[in-house]
C-alpha cells in the first residue's frame, strides 16, 4: 500500500491514514497486469476513426500507429530497445512532443509545399502478420472521409485536395462521380461495398412532389422528404443513363446508396506503389506532419473490417491492429486489457507485456485504487485534494493545451440571442473557479485558444468577452456612474479598471441584466425560462456546474437544472444537440490555433452548437492560403469574432494532473497530456 493521506471537505472524511480500504477494483482470476491505469469513463469505441475523447484516445495510440507518432522530442533508443538519450525538457519541466517516424520512415515535400510523398517502412505488419502498405492508408483515409462513417475527425483531412467535397458528398455537373449500388454482400455492413460504378455526371434533377428543379451541384446537406428523390444523369460514353437516390419511388429505376466525387480522381490521396503514399494538399499546411500523427489518421485493417463488419471488428478475438499493443480482453464497465504486439516493428522498445485500462469515472475511487497499489497511473484527481497532493513527488502537474468551456445550443431560445449568451458569460467569476474549485494552477480564460502556441498572439478578451465596449453610463446604477464615467469616456473600459472586486461584480451584474432586458427577458419582458446544464460524470464538473448554477441564480435570477450523465449518454446527447447548455473541453490535436478555431466552422462534426457565420468560416478556412505570420493574425481576428458571438462560454485553460508510480519511468509530462504507453517501463534497480 502506498502512503495514504488524511483530508476532509465539507466535514466528510474521505480517506483515513492507515486505514486499509476494501478493494474497489478486482482482477478476479486474471493474472496481474504489468501496468494499470485509471482511464476514465467506459470507452465508447476502439475504432480510431470513431474515437472522440481522452479515454478512447489513450487506447487508440496504444493499439494503432499512423505515418508518424507523437513522441517526446529527443528521446532515443538503441537497436535492443534500451534508452540511450532522455528527451528534451523545457523551462517549465514539460517534455515537448513532435511527430516521429512510425509507419513512414520519412517524407519529401514539393517545392510548392503542397505535395507530401511518404516512404513507408517495409518491415511493418498488422498484428496477424499481414503486411501494411500504402494501399491500407488510401483505403483507411477513404473510410474516414466517407459520409456514412460519420467520423467527427473527418475534417482533419480537409486540407487534402477534394477531401471536403468527398466527405460532404458535394458533386457538380461535369465531374466524375462514383456510385455505390444497393447490393452490398452484407446489407447491414458498410464493407464490403456494393458494386461501384464511375461515370461523368451529366445532370442533376431534384424532384419534390410535382416540381422538378435542375441543379448544377448538390451536397449531403440536402434534406429529402418521404416523396422526394434525386435523379442523376450519367454519361456512360454511349448514352445518358439515369439513376436515383431518395425515398420517393415514382418509376422503376436503378437506386443507389451513394453518389460521391470519384475518390481516385478527385481526392489527392494515392498509393504510388506498395510503400509510397502521395498526398496532395489544396494549399500549404504547415502543421500537416503533426496531423498525420493524430490517432484519427491511423490505418485500420480492411481485411478485418470486411470480414467482421464495422461493429464487430473491434471485439476481442476479431481485432487486428498495428500499434505496440493488441486487444486481449474487454469487460464492459471494468477494464480493457492489452498485450504486447510481437508483430510491431519497434517491439524491442516495448517492455510491458500486459496493460490494463480501467473504466473508472469517480475520482475518489481512482485515488483509492492508486493509494492501495491497485493502479500505477491515476488520471482522475479529486480537486479538493490537489493542495496536499502537490507536495508528493509522484504528482505530475503540467500546463495543458486544453480549454474548458460550456457549449450553448444556439438553435433554440433563449440561446439563439447573443445578448443572452454574453450576459450568462459576463457574470461568471473564472478566477474564483480556478482558485477555489480546480486549484491546480489552471488559468482563467475568456477566449478559446490556450496560451503558448508557436507564433500565435491571442486576441484581447476585453471587448468581445467582457462585452463592455459601447457601454453607456446611463445603463448603470447611480452609484457606479461617477466611478466609471471617466474610464468609459477615455475608452479604457475593461477588466483591469481600478475597481474593488465587489464593484466589478456589481458592474457586470448590471450590464448582464441590461442585456437580458434588451433580449426581452426580466423587468418589462417575459420571465427567463428554466434551463438545463448537462455535464458528464466527474466531481470536478459537478462542482463547477453547481457554482455556475448558484451564480446565475443569484446574479441574474436564472433557474438552472443540473443534469449529470455517464460518458456515453453525454456524448450522444451532445451530438444530437439534445441540451440547452453542455459542458465541453478541447485538447489541441496539434500545436496550432487551427485545431481550436475550426471547431466552430459551419458543419464541423465537433461544433455541437448550431452556430454558423460565413465571415468566420472564410477567415478560418482561407487562412491556410496565407503566409505564416499573416495566417496567425487572421486566425486571431477569427477568434475575436467567435468570442464576440460566444456560441460557447470559455472558463479556463487546463493543467494536466496525474499520479504516476515512481517505480516506472518513460512517462513524460507534456502540454498535450499524451503519453506513449509503449515507452513506460519499470525503473532499473539501483
LOKOLLO-654937 format. One line per field, with one value per residue (C-alpha): residue number from 1; residue in three letters; x, y, z. Coordinates in pm, whole numbers, plus 32768, in hexadecimal, padded with zeros to 4 digits. Layout:
<atoms>
k = c(NUM|...);
r = c(Ala|...);
xx = c(X|...);
yy = c(Y|...);
zz = c(Z|...);
</atoms>
This chain:
<atoms>
k = c(1|2|3|4|5|6|7|8|9|10|11|12|13|14|15|16|17|18|19|20|21|22|23|24|25|26|27|28|29|30|31|32|33|34|35|36|37|38|39|40|41|42|43|44|45|46|47|48|49|50|51|52|53|54|55|56|57|58|59|60|61|62|63|64|65|66|67|68|69|70|71|72|73|74|75|76|77|78|79|80|81|82|83|84|85|86|87|88|89|90|91|92|93|94|95|96|97|98|99|100|101|102|103|104|105|106|107|108|109|110|111|112|113|114|115|116|117|118|119|120|121|122|123|124|125|126|127|128|129|130|131|132|133|134|135|136|137|138|139|140|141|142|143|144|145|146|147|148|149|150|151|152|153|154|155|156|157|158|159|160|161|162|163|164|165|166|167|168|169|170|171|172|173|174|175|176|177|178|179|180|181|182|183|184|185|186|187|188|189|190|191|192|193|194|195|196|197|198|199|200|201|202|203|204|205|206|207|208|209|210|211|212|213|214|215|216|217|218|219|220|221|222|223|224|225|226|227|228|229|230|231|232|233|234|235|236|237|238|239|240|241|242|243|244|245|246|247|248|249|250|251|252|253|254|255|256|257|258|259|260|261|262|263|264|265|266|267|268|269|270|271|272|273|274|275|276|277|278|279|280|281|282|283|284|285|286|287|288|289|290|291|292|293|294|295|296|297|298|299|300|301|302|303|304|305|306|307|308|309|310|311|312|313|314|315|316|317|318|319|320|321|322|323|324|325|326|327|328|329|330|331|332|333|334|335|336|337|338|339|340|341|342|343|344|345|346|347|348|349|350|351|352|353|354|355|356|357|358|359|360|361|362|363|364|365|366|367|368|369|370|371|372|373|374|375|376|377|378|379|380|381|382|383|384|385|386|387|388|389|390|391|392|393|394|395|396|397|398|399|400|401|402|403|404|405|406|407|408|409|410|411|412|413|414|415|416|417|418|419|420|421|422|423|424|425|426|427|428|429|430|431|432|433|434|435|436|437|438|439|440|441|442|443|444|445|446|447|448|449|450|451|452|453|454|455|456|457|458|459|460|461|462|463|464|465|466|467|468|469|470|471|472|473|474|475|476|477|478|479|480|481|482|483|484|485|486|487|488|489|490|491|492|493|494|495|496|497|498|499|500|501|502|503|504|505|506|507|508|509|510|511|512|513|514|515|516|517|518|519|520|521|522|523|524|525|526|527|528|529|530|531|532|533|534|535|536|537|538|539|540|541|542|543|544|545|546|547|548|549|550|551|552|553|554|555|556|557|558|559|560|561|562|563|564|565|566|567|568|569|570|571|572|573|574|575|576|577|578|579|580|581|582|583|584|585|586|587|588|589|590|591|592|593|594|595|596|597|598|599|600|601|602|603|604|605|606|607|608|609|610|611|612|613|614|615|616|617|618|619|620|621|622|623|624|625|626|627|628|629|630|631|632|633|634|635|636|637|638|639|640|641|642|643|644|645|646|647|648|649|650|651|652|653|654|655|656|657|658|659|660|661|662|663|664|665|666|667|668|669|670|671|672|673|674|675|676|677|678|679|680|681|682|683|684|685|686);
r = c(Unk|Unk|Unk|Unk|Unk|Unk|Unk|Unk|Unk|Unk|Unk|Unk|Unk|Unk|Unk|Unk|Unk|Unk|Unk|Unk|Unk|Unk|Unk|Unk|Unk|Unk|Unk|Unk|Unk|Unk|Unk|Unk|Unk|Unk|Unk|Unk|Unk|Unk|Unk|Unk|Unk|Unk|Unk|Unk|Unk|Unk|Unk|Unk|Unk|Unk|Unk|Unk|Unk|Unk|Unk|Unk|Unk|Unk|Unk|Unk|Unk|Unk|Unk|Unk|Unk|Unk|Unk|Unk|Unk|Unk|Unk|Unk|Unk|Unk|Unk|Unk|Unk|Unk|Unk|Unk|Unk|Unk|Unk|Unk|Unk|Unk|Unk|Unk|Unk|Unk|Unk|Unk|Unk|Unk|Unk|Unk|Unk|Unk|Unk|Unk|Unk|Unk|Unk|Unk|Unk|Unk|Unk|Unk|Unk|Unk|Unk|Unk|Unk|Unk|Unk|Unk|Unk|Unk|Unk|Unk|Unk|Unk|Unk|Unk|Unk|Unk|Unk|Unk|Unk|Unk|Unk|Unk|Unk|Unk|Unk|Unk|Unk|Unk|Unk|Unk|Unk|Unk|Unk|Unk|Unk|Unk|Unk|Unk|Unk|Unk|Unk|Unk|Unk|Unk|Unk|Unk|Unk|Unk|Unk|Unk|Unk|Unk|Unk|Unk|Unk|Unk|Unk|Unk|Unk|Unk|Unk|Unk|Unk|Unk|Unk|Unk|Unk|Unk|Unk|Unk|Unk|Unk|Unk|Unk|Unk|Unk|Unk|Unk|Unk|Unk|Unk|Unk|Unk|Unk|Unk|Unk|Unk|Unk|Unk|Unk|Unk|Unk|Unk|Unk|Unk|Unk|Unk|Unk|Unk|Unk|Unk|Unk|Unk|Unk|Unk|Unk|Unk|Unk|Unk|Unk|Unk|Unk|Unk|Unk|Unk|Unk|Unk|Unk|Unk|Unk|Unk|Unk|Unk|Unk|Unk|Unk|Unk|Unk|Unk|Unk|Unk|Unk|Unk|Unk|Unk|Unk|Unk|Unk|Unk|Unk|Unk|Unk|Unk|Unk|Unk|Unk|Unk|Unk|Unk|Unk|Unk|Unk|Unk|Unk|Unk|Unk|Unk|Unk|Unk|Unk|Unk|Unk|Unk|Unk|Unk|Unk|Unk|Unk|Unk|Unk|Unk|Unk|Unk|Unk|Unk|Unk|Unk|Unk|Unk|Unk|Unk|Unk|Unk|Unk|Unk|Unk|Unk|Unk|Unk|Unk|Unk|Unk|Unk|Unk|Unk|Unk|Unk|Unk|Unk|Unk|Unk|Unk|Unk|Unk|Unk|Unk|Unk|Unk|Unk|Unk|Unk|Unk|Unk|Unk|Unk|Unk|Unk|Unk|Unk|Unk|Unk|Unk|Unk|Unk|Unk|Unk|Unk|Unk|Unk|Unk|Unk|Unk|Unk|Unk|Unk|Unk|Unk|Unk|Unk|Unk|Unk|Unk|Unk|Unk|Unk|Unk|Unk|Unk|Unk|Unk|Unk|Unk|Unk|Unk|Unk|Unk|Unk|Unk|Unk|Unk|Unk|Unk|Unk|Unk|Unk|Unk|Unk|Unk|Unk|Unk|Unk|Unk|Unk|Unk|Unk|Unk|Unk|Unk|Unk|Unk|Unk|Unk|Unk|Unk|Unk|Unk|Unk|Unk|Unk|Unk|Unk|Unk|Unk|Unk|Unk|Unk|Unk|Unk|Unk|Unk|Unk|Unk|Unk|Unk|Unk|Unk|Unk|Unk|Unk|Unk|Unk|Unk|Unk|Unk|Unk|Unk|Unk|Unk|Unk|Unk|Unk|Unk|Unk|Unk|Unk|Unk|Unk|Unk|Unk|Unk|Unk|Unk|Unk|Unk|Unk|Unk|Unk|Unk|Unk|Unk|Unk|Unk|Unk|Unk|Unk|Unk|Unk|Unk|Unk|Unk|Unk|Unk|Unk|Unk|Unk|Unk|Unk|Unk|Unk|Unk|Unk|Unk|Unk|Unk|Unk|Unk|Unk|Unk|Unk|Unk|Unk|Unk|Unk|Unk|Unk|Unk|Unk|Unk|Unk|Unk|Unk|Unk|Unk|Unk|Unk|Unk|Unk|Unk|Unk|Unk|Unk|Unk|Unk|Unk|Unk|Unk|Unk|Unk|Unk|Unk|Unk|Unk|Unk|Unk|Unk|Unk|Unk|Unk|Unk|Unk|Unk|Unk|Unk|Unk|Unk|Unk|Unk|Unk|Unk|Unk|Unk|Unk|Unk|Unk|Unk|Unk|Unk|Unk|Unk|Unk|Unk|Unk|Unk|Unk|Unk|Unk|Unk|Unk|Unk|Unk|Unk|Unk|Unk|Unk|Unk|Unk|Unk|Unk|Unk|Unk|Unk|Unk|Unk|Unk|Unk|Unk|Unk|Unk|Unk|Unk|Unk|Unk|Unk|Unk|Unk|Unk|Unk|Unk|Unk|Unk|Unk|Unk|Unk|Unk|Unk|Unk|Unk|Unk|Unk|Unk|Unk|Unk|Unk|Unk|Unk|Unk|Unk|Unk|Unk|Unk|Unk|Unk|Unk|Unk|Unk|Unk|Unk|Unk|Unk|Unk|Unk|Unk|Unk|Unk|Unk|Unk|Unk|Unk|Unk|Unk|Unk|Unk|Unk|Unk|Unk|Unk|Unk|Unk|Unk|Unk|Unk|Unk|Unk|Unk|Unk|Unk|Unk|Unk|Unk|Unk|Unk|Unk|Unk|Unk|Unk|Unk|Unk|Unk|Unk|Unk|Unk|Unk|Unk|Unk|Unk|Unk|Unk|Unk|Unk|Unk|Unk|Unk|Unk|Unk|Unk|Unk|Unk|Unk|Unk|Unk|Unk|Unk|Unk|Unk|Unk|Unk|Unk|Unk|Unk|Unk|Unk|Unk|Unk|Unk|Unk|Unk);
xx = c(8000|807F|8088|7F25|7EB6|7DB8|7CCE|7B6D|7A87|793A|795F|796B|7A99|7AFA|7C42|7CCF|7E40|7EA1|7D47|7D4E|7C42|7B7B|7BE0|7B1D|7B8D|7BCE|7C81|7BDC|7C99|7D58|7ED1|7F49|7F9C|80F7|805F|7F01|7E60|7D14|7CA0|7B64|7A07|79B5|7A42|7935|7A07|7B59|7B3C|7C38|7B5E|7A3B|7AFD|7AB8|7B3A|7C61|7BF3|7BD6|7D0E|7DF5|7D83|7D9D|7F07|7F5A|7EAB|7EFA|8008|7FF8|80FA|8197|8168|8168|82A9|8378|8476|85D8|858C|8665|8681|8786|873D|8705|85FB|86D5|86AC|87E9|8772|866F|8579|8592|84FA|8483|84A9|8352|83BC|82EC|8368|830C|8267|82A1|8251|8348|836B|8279|81D5|828E|8407|840D|835D|83B6|8304|82E0|8365|8206|81DC|8099|8104|817D|8221|8235|8321|8299|836F|8369|8388|8235|8114|7FBF|7FAD|7F3B|8078|7FDB|80BF|8061|8074|8022|7EDD|7E70|7E90|7DCF|7CB2|7CB6|7CB2|7B9B|7AD7|7B1D|7A97|7969|7826|7798|78B9|784C|79A0|79B7|7B1F|7AEB|7B3E|7CA8|7CCB|7C1A|7D6F|7D8F|7D17|7BAD|7B8B|7A87|79A8|79C2|7967|7841|77D0|77EB|77D6|77C8|7751|7879|7933|798B|78BC|78B9|7774|773C|761B|752B|75B7|76AC|770C|76AA|759C|75CE|7740|77E1|78FB|7925|7886|777B|77D1|788C|7855|7908|787B|787A|7754|7688|7565|74AF|7337|729E|7136|7053|6EEB|6E84|6FA4|70EC|7222|7355|748F|75FB|767A|7600|7683|762C|7583|7456|7327|723A|70D0|701F|6FB2|70EB|7206|732E|7367|74D1|7512|7652|7720|7784|783B|7731|75F6|7566|74E2|741F|7438|7384|73BD|72B6|717D|708C|7051|6F96|7021|70E1|7247|739A|73BD|750C|7589|7686|76EF|783E|795F|7A3B|7B3E|7C4E|7C49|7BBD|7C68|7DDF|7E38|7ED8|7FCC|80E6|8158|813B|821A|81EF|80C6|8087|7FA9|7F55|7ED8|7DF0|7EE4|8026|7FD9|80F8|8070|8018|8134|809F|7F45|7FB3|802F|7ECF|7E13|7CF3|7DE3|7E61|7E23|7D1D|7D25|7C49|7C4F|7BDC|7AC6|7A40|7A3B|799B|78E9|7901|7879|7914|7A75|7AE5|7A78|7B7A|7BD4|7B7E|7C4B|7D87|7E62|7FBB|802B|8109|7FE8|7EC5|7D73|7D6A|7C1E|7B0C|7A24|791F|7929|7A5E|7B98|7C36|7D70|7E7A|7FA4|80EA|80D9|81FB|81BE|81F9|8324|83B8|835D|84B5|8466|8326|8374|8211|8170|8012|7F68|7E11|7D3D|7C38|7AE4|7ACE|7A1B|7A1C|7B4C|7B40|7B2A|7C55|7D22|7CCF|7D3F|7E86|7ECE|7E8B|7F7D|7E6C|7EC2|8007|7F84|7E62|7DCF|7CAC|7D06|7C08|7C1C|7C07|7D43|7E21|7ECD|7F39|7F93|806C|8179|81A3|82BB|81D2|80D8|810A|8079|80B6|8017|7F32|7ECA|7D5D|7C38|7B0E|79C8|784F|779A|7654|7548|751D|7406|7309|7294|7314|7471|7431|7469|75D7|7571|74F5|7635|770B|7641|766C|77E2|781E|77B9|7894|79C0|7ABD|7BD2|7B01|7AC3|7C3A|7C97|7B82|7B12|7C20|7D4B|7E6B|7EE7|7DDA|7DCA|7C81|7C30|7B33|7BB2|7BCA|7D35|7E22|7F63|80B5|8073|8197|8174|800F|7F9F|7E48|7D50|7D05|7BD0|7B59|7A85|79D8|79C5|79A3|78B2|78E3|7938|7825|77AC|76E3|76F0|7574|756D|7603|757D|75C5|76D0|77A7|7778|7871|7977|796E|7914|7A75|7AF4|79DF|7A14|7B89|7B46|7BF4|7ACA|7B4C|7B86|7CB4|7BF8|7C66|7B28|7AF5|7A93|793A|7913|7983|7885|7774|77D4|77C8|767D|75DC|765F|75F5|7498|7482|74DE|73D3|72D5|733F|7305|71A5|71D6|71B0|7123|7026|7042|6FF9|7087|71CA|717D|7208|7339|7400|7578|75F7|7748|77F2|783A|7961|797A|7A2F|7924|7814|78C1|78EA|7783|7703|77CA|7741|75E2|75FE|769A|758B|747C|750F|7582|747C|7353|738B|731A|73FC|73C1|7502|74FE|7614|7641|7736|7832|7775|762A|76DC|7788|7647|7578|7685|76A0|7525|7513|742F|7491|7473|75D6|76D5|782E|7944|7ABB|7BB5|7D15|7DDD|7E11|7F4D|8002|7F55|7E27|7D7C|7D28|7C56|7BC1|7B4C|7A5F|7969|7963|781A|77E0|790E|78C6|792E|7877|7743|76B9|75FB|76B5|771E|77BE|7834|7932|79CC|79D1|7A8D|7B8B|7BDE|7BCE|7C7D|7D8C|7E51|7EA0|7F58|80C8|80FE|810F|7FE1|7F27|7F55|7ED0|7DA0|7D59|7D6F|7C68|7B90|7BB2|7B4D|7A18|79A4|79E1|790F|77ED|7831|7793|785D|78B9|7A32|7A92|7BFF|7D33|7D85|7EB3|7EE0|7ED8|7F5E|7FE8|80EF|8199|830B|8362|832C|83E4|8394|8268|82AD|81D4|8173|807A|7FA4|7F87|7FDD|80B7|812E|80E9|81E5|8302|82A5|837F|83E8|84F7|8643|86B7|87C7);
yy = c(8000|8159|8275|82E2|843E|84D8|85E0|865D|873C|87BF|86F5|85A9|84CF|8424|8373|8305|82EC|8183|8101|7FCF|8012|7EF6|7EAC|7F93|7EDA|7D6C|7CA2|7B5C|7A37|7B0F|7B19|7C6D|7D64|7DFE|7F5C|7FD4|8126|81C8|8228|82E9|8295|815D|8190|81A7|810A|8074|80E5|8203|829C|82BC|830A|8458|849A|844D|82EF|8286|8347|829B|8149|81B0|821E|80D2|7FF9|80B5|817F|8279|82F5|83B0|8394|849F|8467|8523|85F0|8571|841C|830E|8193|80A5|7F71|7E9F|7F91|8024|8195|824D|83B8|8463|8554|86CC|878E|88F7|89FC|899E|8833|87C1|86D5|875D|8668|8651|856B|8449|8341|8221|816D|8267|8285|83E0|84C9|85BB|8704|879F|88F9|898F|88E7|883A|86D8|85EB|84A7|83B2|8289|816C|8071|7F1B|7E59|7EC4|7DD0|7DAC|7CE3|7BB3|7BC5|7C65|7D71|7EE0|7F9F|80F7|8061|802F|81A4|81FA|8110|8183|82F5|82B9|820D|832D|8423|835A|8407|82BF|8293|83DC|8412|8547|856F|8558|86CA|8678|861A|874D|87DE|86D0|8727|86B9|8622|8719|86E7|856C|8573|865E|85A0|86E3|8694|876F|873A|86E2|8635|84C3|8421|82CC|8217|80FF|8021|7F9A|7E37|7E17|7CAC|7CE6|7DF6|7E40|7E8E|7FB4|7ED3|7E26|7F33|7EEB|7EFD|803E|80F6|822D|831C|8489|853E|85D6|8665|8678|868D|86C8|864C|86D1|866C|86EC|87E2|8799|886D|884F|8876|88AD|8824|876C|8709|862C|874A|8730|86B4|85CD|859D|844A|8485|8539|84AB|8510|849A|848C|848E|83D4|83DC|8272|82C6|8243|82CD|838A|82A5|8306|828B|830D|833E|838D|82FC|8359|8241|82D4|81E4|80A1|8118|80B8|8137|8187|81A6|82B7|83A4|8440|84E8|83D8|83A1|8328|845A|856D|8537|8570|8425|830B|81EB|8212|80B2|7FCA|80A1|8202|82DB|8426|852F|8670|8792|88A5|89A1|8999|8927|8958|8868|8744|8668|8696|8640|84EE|8496|84B7|8374|83C0|839B|8244|812B|8023|7EBA|7E99|7D1D|7D14|7E16|7D71|7C22|7C8A|7DD0|7F33|7ED2|7D7F|7DAF|7E53|7D2F|7C50|7B2F|7BF8|7D33|7D67|7E99|7F1F|7FD0|7F60|7EA4|7DC9|7D8F|7C63|7C8C|7D85|7D87|7E97|7F90|7EE2|7ED5|7EB3|7DDF|7E0A|7D28|7D68|7D4E|7C73|7CD8|7E48|7ECD|7F6F|7E59|7E5B|7FAB|7F1F|7E93|7E6D|7D21|7D74|7EC1|7EEF|8021|8034|80D4|81B9|8308|8354|8416|8391|822A|825D|8303|81F2|80EE|81A7|81D2|805F|7FFA|7F78|8069|810A|823D|8309|83FD|846B|854E|85CF|8749|877B|86AA|8767|8846|8718|8642|875A|8708|85A3|854A|8462|857C|8601|8756|87FC|8918|8879|88E8|88C8|89B0|896A|8A04|89E0|89C3|8A7D|89E4|8B14|8A70|8AA9|8BCC|8C75|8C13|8C7F|8DE4|8E47|8F41|8E24|8D5F|8E8F|8ED9|8D78|8D85|8EDB|8E89|8D51|8D8E|8CB0|8D04|8C8B|8B42|8B15|8B7F|8ADA|89AE|892A|89A9|890D|8A3E|8A55|8BAA|8C68|8CA2|8D75|8D07|8BB2|8B67|8B1A|8BE5|8B71|8AFD|8B50|8CA0|8CE2|8E13|8DE1|8EFF|8FDC|8F53|90A3|9129|8FE5|8F13|9023|90C7|921F|92D9|93CF|93C9|9500|95A8|95B7|943B|9438|947D|95D1|954C|94D3|95F5|96E4|95D8|955E|9694|970A|95AE|9579|96CA|9685|9535|946F|9392|923B|913F|91F4|9325|93A0|931B|9247|90DF|912F|9255|9181|9074|917A|921A|90CD|9072|91B7|919E|9031|9082|919E|90AC|8FB7|90D2|9138|8FCF|8FDE|8F36|8FB3|9104|9177|9033|8EC2|8DE9|8D36|8BC2|8AB0|8A23|88E1|88B9|8762|86DB|8588|84CE|8561|860F|8736|876C|875B|885A|8952|891D|895B|8A9F|8B13|8AB3|8B80|8CAB|8CBE|8C9E|8DA9|8E9F|8E7A|8DC1|8CA9|8B52|8A35|88BE|87F2|86A8|85AA|849D|8381|83A5|82EF|839F|84ED|84C2|844E|8571|866B|85DE|85E5|874C|86CF|87D7|8945|896D|8854|8836|8826|8826|8810|8788|8809|86F3|87A4|88DE|89DF|8AC3|8A23|88F1|89CC|8AC0|89CB|8937|8A54|8A53|89FD|8887|8825|86D6|875A|88A8|882E|898E|89CE|8B19|8B7C|8CB4|8CCF|8DDF|8D07|8BD8|8C9D|8D1E|8BC4|8AFE|8BFB|8C4B|8B19|8BC8|8CE1|8D01|8C82|8DCD|8E53|8D0A|8D30|8E93|8E26|8D0C|8E05|8ED8|8DA2|8D52|8EB4|8E90|8D44|8DB9|8EEC|8E09|8D0D|8BC7|8B3B|8BBC|8B9E|8B6B|8B07|8A65|8914|8888|8711|865E|84FE|8415|8329|8218|8269|80FE|814B|8229|8296|836D|84D6|8608|86D5|87DE|86E9|85EC|84DB|83C9|82AE|8182|80AC|8181|8136|8035|7FD8|80AE|7FF2|7F74|804F);
zz = c(8000|7FA5|80A0|80F1|814B|8232|81B1|81D6|810E|8184|82C0|8206|8249|8106|814A|8298|82E7|8313|82C0|81E3|80E1|804D|7EE9|7E06|7CD0|7C9F|7B97|7C03|7B69|7A71|7A93|7B08|79F3|79DC|79DF|7A38|7A0A|7A5A|78FD|7953|78D7|7810|76B0|75A7|7494|7441|72D8|72A6|7198|728C|73C9|746F|75CB|76AE|771A|75AC|7545|763E|75BC|744F|7479|7522|741F|72DD|7237|711A|7023|7145|72BD|73CC|748E|7591|74D0|74F5|7589|74ED|7506|747F|73AC|74E5|755E|7670|76C0|7657|7665|773D|7697|769F|77C1|77A8|78BE|794D|7971|7848|773B|75E0|74F2|737E|725A|7247|7134|7165|7040|6F64|6F76|6EDD|6DEC|6CD8|6C9F|6B46|6AF5|6B06|6C5D|6BF3|6B9E|6CAF|6C45|6D68|6D57|6E2B|6EE3|6E41|6F86|7015|7030|70CD|720D|7142|706D|6F37|6EA4|6EC1|6D7B|6CF1|6C70|6DDA|6E15|6CDA|6D3E|6EA8|6E58|6D5C|6E71|6F61|6E5F|6DEE|6E61|6EE0|6FD4|7077|7116|71ED|7178|7000|6FF0|7044|6ED4|6E49|6DF8|6CEC|6B8E|6B60|6CBC|6D3C|6C0A|6C2A|6D9C|6D5D|6C24|6B5C|69E8|68B0|674C|666D|6787|6798|68AA|694C|6991|6A88|6A23|6B24|6B20|6C41|6C86|6DF2|6DEF|6F62|6F28|6E79|6E04|6D17|6C3F|6B41|69CF|697E|6834|67B5|66B1|664F|66F0|65D4|669C|67EA|681D|6972|6983|6A95|6A61|690B|68EE|6842|687E|67A2|6875|681A|6965|6A99|6BF0|6D17|6DD3|6CEC|6DAD|6CF1|6D56|6D48|6BDE|6B69|6A9B|69C6|6862|67F0|667A|6627|64EA|64AE|636C|6282|6325|644D|655D|6692|67F8|692A|6A9D|6BA1|6C3E|6B24|6A24|68F8|67F6|67D8|67D2|685A|69C0|6A57|6BBC|6B7B|6A68|6AC2|6A10|697F|6A90|69A5|68C3|69A2|6AF3|6B18|6BBF|6AFA|6B1A|6A21|6A79|6BA5|6C7F|6BF7|6C50|6BA3|6C42|6B85|6C57|6BE0|6C72|6D40|6EA4|6F94|709C|6FB5|7036|7193|7113|708A|71E7|7278|72BB|71CC|70A6|710E|7016|7060|6FDE|6EAB|6EAD|7015|6FE9|6EAE|6F62|70AA|7059|70E1|7236|727E|71F9|7340|741B|74C9|73E7|72B0|72D2|7209|7249|71F5|7333|7452|74F8|7492|7535|7620|76D8|7724|784F|782C|794C|79D6|7901|77AC|77B0|76A5|766C|75B9|743D|73D3|7268|72B7|71F5|732E|7422|74C8|7568|7606|7760|77E7|778E|780B|7852|78F2|78A0|79B5|797E|7AAC|7AA8|7C1F|7C92|7DF6|7D78|7C95|7DA8|7EA1|7DA5|7D6F|7EE1|7F15|7E02|7D18|7BFF|7B91|7ADC|7B64|7A67|7B45|7C68|7D69|7D56|7ECF|7EFC|7E07|7F0C|7FD8|7EAC|7E22|7F26|7EAA|7DB8|7CF4|7CAC|7B4C|7AEF|799E|78D7|77D7|767C|76DB|771B|77FD|7783|776D|761F|75E1|7504|7425|735B|7472|7545|7613|759E|7437|74B4|74E4|75F1|76C9|7695|76E6|7820|78A5|7859|78EE|7A54|7A72|7B53|7AA8|7B9B|7CBC|7C08|7BD4|7D35|7DFD|7D2F|7C46|7D0A|7C49|7B8F|7A82|79D9|79AD|7840|7785|7631|758F|7538|7657|7670|75F8|7494|73B1|7301|7375|743A|74D2|74AB|75D4|7685|76FF|75E0|7571|76AE|77B1|76C0|7759|761B|75BB|7723|7776|78C7|78CD|78D2|7A2E|7B87|7C23|7D12|7BEE|7AFE|7B94|7BCA|7A64|799F|7961|7910|7813|776E|7751|76AE|77BF|780D|7867|7974|7A01|7A82|7BDA|7C7B|7DAB|7D69|7DF0|7CFF|7BD9|7C2C|7C4E|7B04|7A4F|7AF3|7A83|7920|7907|7983|7886|776C|77DF|77E1|7682|761B|76AB|77FC|795F|79C1|78C0|77FB|7817|792D|78DB|78A5|7982|78D1|78E3|7906|789C|7910|7915|7A56|7B16|7C65|7BCA|7AC0|7BC9|7CA8|7B8B|7B18|7C79|7C8C|7B3B|7BA4|7CE2|7C2D|7B25|7C2C|7D10|7C08|7AF7|7B93|7A96|7B0D|7A9C|7AB6|7AC3|7A07|7A3A|792E|7902|77E8|76D4|7717|7735|75E3|753C|75BE|755D|73FD|73D3|745B|7571|7671|76D0|7751|775C|77F5|76F8|76DB|75C3|75C6|74A0|73A3|7330|73A0|72C9|7307|71DA|72AD|7395|729D|7194|7299|7265|70E9|7044|7034|7105|71A8|72FD|72F3|73B3|73E2|72A0|727F|7121|7090|6F28|6F76|7086|6F9F|6E97|6F91|7018|6ED5|6DF5|6EF3|6E88|6D40|6DF0|6E52|6FB2|706F|6FB4|6FED|7164|715B|7095|718A|72A9|71F5|71D0|7341|739D|72C3|7352|74B7|746A|7405|751E|74A6|75C7|7721|775E|78CA|78F5|7860|78F4|799C|798A|7ADB|7AFB|7C03|7B78|7C41|7C69|7C29|7AB7|79C2|785F|78BE|7860|78B6|7784|7719|7652|776F|7673|7702|761C|76F8|763B|76C7|7831|78E1|7A3F|7AD4|7ACD|7C1E|7CB0);
</atoms>
